[in-house]
Amino acid sequence: MSEALNLVLALMAGVSLGALFFGGLWWTVRKSFSSQQPALWFLGSSLLRTMLVLIGFYFIALGHWQRLVVSLLGFAMARLMVTRLTRALERTSYIAQEARHAP
């Protein structure tokens, strides 16, 4: 397999790990609002998300620093994408909630 293809796959894997990590964080925050024990949700989610991401980066890199750098770039890109997506979802949710309370 060519090195360029390996880097593209590392980028896609980094985006996937980032989507998993930051999407899981968003889900945890939303879930903790209705939970009796929000600290337990945050602790468990943080440990699970961090463990999965670190294991993912380890297997992506496999001793190649270039793959690790590209996957970290993908991880950062996923953060931007998840942030924009969740803001858009929250905005539409707020607008729908306001529409139900209109006179």
Backbone as a chain_set.jsonl record, in Angstrom:
{"seq": "MSEALNLVLALMAGVSLGALFFGGLWWTVRKSFSSQQPALWFLGSSLLRTMLVLIGFYFIALGHWQRLVVSLLGFAMARLMVTRLTRALERTSYIAQEARHAP", "coords": {"N": [[0.844, -1.171, 0.0], [0.514, 2.237, -0.765], [2.23, 5.086, 0.64], [0.828, 7.491, 0.61], [-1.845, 6.657, 0.512], [-1.976, 5.385, 2.985], [-1.73, 7.622, 4.648], [-4.071, 9.017, 4.022], [-5.968, 7.195, 4.939], [-5.264, 7.262, 7.643], [-5.983, 9.884, 8.241], [-8.785, 9.765, 7.861], [-9.388, 7.905, 9.845], [-8.616, 9.353, 12.09], [-10.498, 11.427, 12.011], [-12.771, 9.907, 12.463], [-12.239, 8.942, 15.069], [-12.224, 11.377, 16.417], [-14.869, 12.222, 16.003], [-16.178, 10.237, 17.425], [-15.161, 10.74, 20.021], [-15.808, 13.515, 20.606], [-18.507, 13.586, 19.925], [-19.426, 11.722, 21.752], [-18.861, 13.136, 24.082], [-20.662, 15.284, 23.854], [-23.071, 13.871, 23.954], [-22.86, 12.833, 26.536], [-22.954, 15.162, 28.119], [-25.552, 16.056, 27.565], [-27.02, 13.85, 28.541], [-26.344, 13.876, 31.23], [-27.771, 15.966, 32.351], [-30.293, 15.021, 32.977], [-29.787, 13.061, 34.765], [-29.458, 11.314, 37.889], [-26.978, 11.016, 38.996], [-24.722, 12.785, 37.832], [-21.929, 13.109, 37.952], [-20.898, 10.544, 37.874], [-21.571, 9.759, 35.281], [-19.962, 11.567, 33.821], [-17.368, 10.83, 34.652], [-17.203, 8.061, 33.943], [-17.719, 8.218, 31.178], [-15.635, 9.869, 30.316], [-13.347, 8.328, 30.93], [-13.825, 6.043, 29.297], [-14.028, 7.181, 26.677], [-11.481, 8.394, 26.411], [-9.778, 6.175, 26.676], [-10.535, 4.628, 24.416], [-9.802, 6.376, 22.328], [-7.029, 6.714, 22.707], [-6.119, 4.074, 22.338], [-6.943, 3.777, 19.703], [-5.311, 5.737, 18.368], [-2.83, 4.594, 18.857], [-2.929, 2.209, 17.322], [-3.351, 3.294, 14.811], [-1.012, 4.772, 14.293], [1.202, 2.926, 14.557], [4.019, 3.065, 14.938], [4.78, 4.999, 13.093], [5.39, 8.298, 12.802], [4.327, 10.171, 11.065], [1.788, 9.249, 10.36], [0.539, 9.456, 12.821], [0.555, 12.241, 13.247], [-1.071, 13.103, 11.114], [-3.442, 11.795, 11.767], [-4.046, 13.064, 14.167], [-4.542, 15.604, 13.178], [-6.888, 15.049, 11.755], [-8.493, 14.4, 13.941], [-8.691, 16.894, 15.21], [-10.044, 18.252, 13.18], [-12.465, 16.911, 13.263], [-13.414, 17.787, 15.692], [-14.095, 20.445, 15.109], [-16.129, 19.968, 13.232], [-18.062, 18.496, 14.72], [-18.669, 20.376, 16.674], [-19.867, 22.435, 15.141], [-22.053, 21.002, 14.091], [-23.474, 20.23, 16.424], [-24.127, 22.721, 17.476], [-25.851, 23.633, 15.469], [-27.889, 21.722, 15.721], [-28.763, 22.262, 18.329], [-29.697, 24.86, 17.979], [-31.85, 24.52, 16.164], [-33.438, 22.944, 17.769], [-34.028, 24.723, 19.835], [-35.46, 26.695, 18.428], [-37.679, 25.19, 17.598], [-38.756, 24.615, 20.081], [-39.443, 27.163, 20.999], [-41.378, 27.782, 19.119], [-43.489, 26.162, 19.856], [-44.424, 27.421, 22.091], [-45.525, 29.742, 21.259], [-48.01, 32.326, 21.046]], "CA": [[0.0, 0.0, 0.0], [1.345, 3.431, -0.853], [2.253, 5.922, 1.841], [-0.245, 8.481, 0.493], [-3.079, 5.992, 0.901], [-1.897, 5.203, 4.435], [-1.993, 8.912, 5.286], [-5.496, 9.313, 3.85], [-6.671, 6.325, 5.88], [-5.002, 7.784, 8.987], [-6.812, 11.087, 8.384], [-10.17, 9.334, 8.045], [-9.481, 7.271, 11.158], [-8.561, 10.437, 13.069], [-11.812, 12.08, 11.999], [-13.699, 8.983, 13.131], [-11.959, 8.977, 16.507], [-12.674, 12.67, 16.922], [-16.328, 12.217, 16.035], [-16.548, 9.387, 18.556], [-14.804, 11.399, 21.276], [-16.563, 14.738, 20.851], [-19.92, 13.215, 19.92], [-19.674, 11.108, 23.053], [-18.869, 14.204, 25.083], [-21.935, 16.0, 23.71], [-24.113, 12.976, 24.45], [-22.709, 12.76, 27.987], [-23.451, 16.402, 28.71], [-27.016, 16.041, 27.474], [-27.528, 12.789, 29.403], [-26.098, 14.196, 32.641], [-28.779, 16.902, 32.844], [-31.444, 14.291, 33.5], [-29.301, 11.959, 35.584], [-29.343, 11.492, 39.335], [-25.551, 11.021, 39.318], [-24.004, 13.267, 36.648], [-20.48, 12.916, 38.078], [-20.603, 9.183, 37.437], [-21.63, 9.796, 33.819], [-18.783, 12.254, 33.301], [-16.18, 10.026, 34.928], [-17.228, 6.866, 33.101], [-17.609, 8.604, 29.772], [-14.289, 10.389, 30.086], [-12.418, 7.199, 30.911], [-14.086, 5.217, 28.123], [-13.664, 7.913, 25.46], [-10.03, 8.561, 26.362], [-9.179, 4.871, 26.429], [-10.761, 4.256, 23.016], [-9.036, 7.246, 21.44], [-5.603, 6.394, 22.826], [-5.899, 2.787, 21.664], [-7.076, 4.047, 18.275], [-4.102, 6.406, 17.895], [-1.728, 3.627, 18.9], [-3.024, 1.311, 16.175], [-3.227, 4.071, 13.579], [0.383, 5.17, 14.09], [2.048, 1.738, 14.385], [5.419, 3.438, 14.858], [5.019, 6.017, 12.065], [4.972, 9.578, 13.356], [3.541, 10.901, 10.072], [0.396, 8.808, 10.498], [0.025, 10.018, 14.07], [0.307, 13.674, 13.036], [-2.231, 13.248, 10.229], [-4.646, 11.385, 12.495], [-4.345, 14.146, 15.107], [-5.169, 16.653, 12.375], [-8.263, 14.598, 11.539], [-9.162, 14.509, 15.236], [-9.005, 18.321, 15.383], [-11.079, 18.586, 12.198], [-13.726, 16.358, 13.765], [-13.884, 18.679, 16.76], [-14.779, 21.565, 14.466], [-17.363, 19.488, 12.61], [-19.037, 18.152, 15.756], [-19.091, 21.636, 17.295], [-20.836, 23.086, 14.242], [-23.256, 20.182, 14.002], [-24.239, 20.296, 17.671], [-24.706, 24.072, 17.558], [-27.0, 23.677, 14.558], [-28.956, 20.92, 16.317], [-29.302, 22.992, 19.476], [-30.426, 26.021, 17.46], [-33.139, 24.078, 15.634], [-34.212, 22.484, 18.914], [-34.496, 25.92, 20.533], [-36.479, 27.315, 17.591], [-38.88, 24.349, 17.684], [-39.31, 24.774, 21.426], [-40.049, 28.478, 21.04], [-42.574, 27.758, 18.267], [-44.573, 25.513, 20.592], [-44.907, 28.338, 23.128], [-46.019, 30.97, 20.635], [-49.457, 32.519, 21.283]], "C": [[0.89, 1.235, 0.0], [1.218, 4.276, 0.411], [1.146, 6.968, 1.796], [-1.585, 7.878, 0.917], [-3.114, 5.757, 2.412], [-2.212, 6.505, 5.169], [-3.458, 9.312, 5.162], [-6.328, 8.455, 4.812], [-6.467, 6.785, 7.319], [-5.829, 9.035, 9.247], [-8.266, 10.705, 8.641], [-10.367, 8.669, 9.408], [-9.435, 8.319, 12.261], [-9.876, 11.195, 13.151], [-12.829, 11.198, 12.711], [-13.493, 8.97, 14.642], [-12.431, 10.293, 17.128], [-14.19, 12.75, 17.013], [-16.835, 11.365, 17.195], [-16.311, 10.115, 19.877], [-15.711, 12.595, 21.559], [-18.069, 14.522, 20.764], [-20.315, 12.555, 21.228], [-19.705, 12.126, 24.173], [-20.19, 14.964, 25.047], [-23.081, 15.158, 24.273], [-24.065, 12.895, 25.973], [-23.248, 13.999, 28.671], [-24.967, 16.424, 28.685], [-27.623, 15.011, 28.431], [-27.39, 13.158, 30.881], [-27.121, 15.172, 33.207], [-29.964, 16.185, 33.482], [-31.047, 13.147, 34.428], [-29.288, 12.326, 37.06], [-27.877, 11.613, 39.76], [-24.731, 11.486, 38.108], [-22.491, 13.066, 36.735], [-20.065, 11.527, 37.614], [-20.617, 9.091, 35.914], [-20.364, 10.422, 33.24], [-17.517, 11.428, 33.504], [-16.118, 8.803, 34.013], [-17.038, 7.187, 31.635], [-16.205, 9.084, 29.443], [-13.269, 9.256, 30.0], [-12.587, 6.345, 29.652], [-13.641, 5.912, 26.837], [-12.154, 8.062, 25.319], [-9.327, 7.252, 26.057], [-9.334, 4.471, 24.958], [-9.912, 5.081, 22.058], [-7.541, 6.934, 21.515], [-5.261, 5.067, 22.154], [-5.981, 2.975, 20.149], [-5.844, 4.718, 17.699], [-2.907, 5.455, 17.878], [-1.76, 2.731, 17.66], [-2.949, 2.044, 14.843], [-1.755, 4.331, 13.281], [1.277, 3.978, 13.768], [3.519, 2.104, 14.15], [5.759, 4.485, 13.816], [4.49, 7.358, 12.559], [4.121, 10.373, 12.374], [2.058, 10.535, 10.174], [-0.236, 9.385, 11.758], [-0.307, 11.492, 13.902], [-0.935, 13.881, 12.179], [-3.511, 12.832, 10.949], [-5.025, 12.424, 13.56], [-4.975, 15.336, 14.394], [-6.631, 16.301, 12.092], [-9.098, 14.698, 12.802], [-9.589, 15.958, 15.486], [-10.084, 18.769, 14.402], [-12.441, 18.087, 12.671], [-14.281, 17.22, 14.879], [-14.639, 19.857, 16.167], [-16.114, 21.133, 13.866], [-18.436, 19.169, 13.647], [-19.548, 19.407, 16.446], [-20.126, 22.344, 16.432], [-22.147, 22.314, 14.162], [-24.102, 20.298, 15.26], [-24.834, 21.681, 17.883], [-25.936, 24.187, 16.668], [-28.167, 22.875, 15.134], [-29.588, 21.631, 17.504], [-30.13, 24.185, 19.021], [-31.793, 25.607, 16.922], [-34.03, 23.57, 16.758], [-34.806, 23.67, 19.673], [-35.609, 26.604, 19.744], [-37.782, 26.502, 17.643], [-39.544, 24.487, 19.043], [-40.01, 26.124, 21.551], [-41.343, 28.509, 20.218], [-43.749, 27.114, 19.005], [-45.178, 26.442, 21.637], [-45.442, 29.64, 22.563], [-47.514, 31.104, 20.877], [-50.306, 32.254, 20.058]], "O": [[1.908, 1.27, 0.691], [0.234, 4.188, 1.145], [0.579, 7.304, 2.835], [-2.368, 8.529, 1.608], [-4.159, 5.912, 3.043], [-2.888, 6.489, 6.198], [-4.026, 9.882, 6.093], [-7.279, 8.943, 5.422], [-7.391, 6.71, 8.129], [-6.325, 9.228, 10.357], [-8.907, 11.258, 9.536], [-11.402, 8.855, 10.048], [-10.138, 8.192, 13.264], [-10.318, 11.562, 14.24], [-13.657, 11.693, 13.476], [-14.459, 8.985, 15.405], [-12.973, 10.307, 18.233], [-14.734, 13.28, 17.981], [-17.803, 11.727, 17.864], [-17.175, 10.104, 20.755], [-16.314, 12.678, 22.629], [-18.83, 15.201, 21.453], [-21.403, 12.795, 21.753], [-20.488, 11.994, 25.114], [-20.771, 15.254, 26.093], [-23.949, 15.669, 24.98], [-25.106, 12.891, 26.629], [-23.926, 13.901, 29.694], [-25.599, 16.776, 29.681], [-28.642, 15.287, 29.064], [-28.237, 12.786, 31.693], [-27.324, 15.21, 34.42], [-30.566, 16.696, 34.427], [-31.896, 12.351, 34.83], [-29.129, 13.489, 37.429], [-27.574, 12.244, 40.772], [-24.113, 10.664, 37.431], [-21.835, 12.873, 35.712], [-18.997, 11.358, 37.027], [-19.77, 8.42, 35.323], [-19.767, 9.894, 32.302], [-16.684, 11.345, 32.602], [-15.092, 8.546, 33.382], [-16.286, 6.51, 30.933], [-15.655, 8.736, 28.398], [-12.429, 9.234, 29.101], [-11.602, 5.97, 29.017], [-12.962, 5.312, 26.004], [-11.609, 7.877, 24.231], [-8.384, 7.22, 25.267], [-8.373, 4.027, 24.329], [-9.366, 4.551, 21.09], [-6.865, 6.896, 20.486], [-4.236, 4.951, 21.482], [-5.187, 2.403, 19.403], [-5.369, 4.311, 16.638], [-2.072, 5.516, 16.976], [-0.73, 2.52, 17.021], [-2.522, 1.463, 13.845], [-1.301, 4.135, 12.154], [2.034, 4.022, 12.798], [4.18, 1.533, 13.282], [6.93, 4.833, 13.667], [3.282, 7.534, 12.716], [3.278, 11.167, 12.793], [1.187, 11.4, 10.084], [-1.409, 9.758, 11.758], [-1.351, 11.945, 14.371], [-1.763, 14.74, 12.484], [-4.556, 13.455, 10.758], [-6.21, 12.635, 13.819], [-5.847, 16.003, 14.951], [-7.508, 17.16, 12.181], [-10.279, 15.041, 12.744], [-10.713, 16.214, 15.919], [-10.945, 19.576, 14.753], [-13.451, 18.768, 12.496], [-15.497, 17.369, 14.999], [-15.703, 20.229, 16.664], [-17.111, 21.847, 13.978], [-19.598, 19.536, 13.467], [-20.732, 19.496, 16.771], [-21.15, 22.803, 16.939], [-23.225, 22.909, 14.165], [-25.321, 20.448, 15.174], [-25.937, 21.802, 18.416], [-26.945, 24.769, 17.065], [-29.316, 23.308, 15.041], [-30.808, 21.607, 17.669], [-31.162, 24.485, 19.621], [-32.79, 26.275, 17.195], [-35.247, 23.744, 16.709], [-35.959, 23.621, 20.103], [-36.597, 27.047, 20.329], [-38.867, 27.078, 17.722], [-40.771, 24.477, 19.138], [-41.077, 26.205, 22.159], [-42.296, 29.193, 20.59], [-44.896, 27.502, 18.785], [-46.332, 26.263, 22.026], [-45.777, 30.55, 23.32], [-48.221, 30.098, 20.911], [-51.529, 32.378, 20.116]]}, "num_chains": 1, "name": "protein.A"}
